């Protein structure tokens, strides 16, 4: 589809990464706690905007690499698959309570979430490793392919943010009483990422 290798797998991978605990998820949860659904959705919008900045910076590097060095690009695809598995292993080995709670202030939820996401140095590294995995060099359509990926990521992030905000509001009390639920979801996502990385590596 538009030069994207296995669009269904691309959508699944994006959704899995959205579930990975990190600054973005914490920003949505904290903003929902302060401002309800409106706060959570505003934070989600800020995350989407920052992600678009970061992913297009990554696209510039990936596109140049694809055009100038096809052999190196293939090596980057291998490294990307390894990187996914490594992230999953880190999640499996992570100890409870390792994430720092963000200091989200009432009002300006979108702006705060935007800067939290934009200033996360791991995000652009992630996109640089992630995009090459799903680019089909034989049918690649340049900016059209990357634009389709960017729109997909934005749409999935908006959907995920709305669901996360709703669940935060609906299940806030239960989650506080049962912190192991969140830990269990993190381990499950870790297993999925390891399996996904292995599948992509074997398919190279």
Buried (B, 14 or more C-beta within 10 A) or exposed (E): EBBBBBBEBBBEBBBBBBBBBBBBBBBBBBBBBBBEBEBBBBBBBBBBBBBBBBBBEBBEBBBEBBEEEEEEBBEBBBBBBBBBBBBBBEBBEBEEEEBEEBEBEEEBBBBBBBEBBBEBEEBBEBBBBBBBBBBBEEEBEEEEBBBBBBEBBBEBBBEBBBBBBBBBBEEEEEBEEEEEEBBEEBBBBBEBBBEBBBEBBEEE
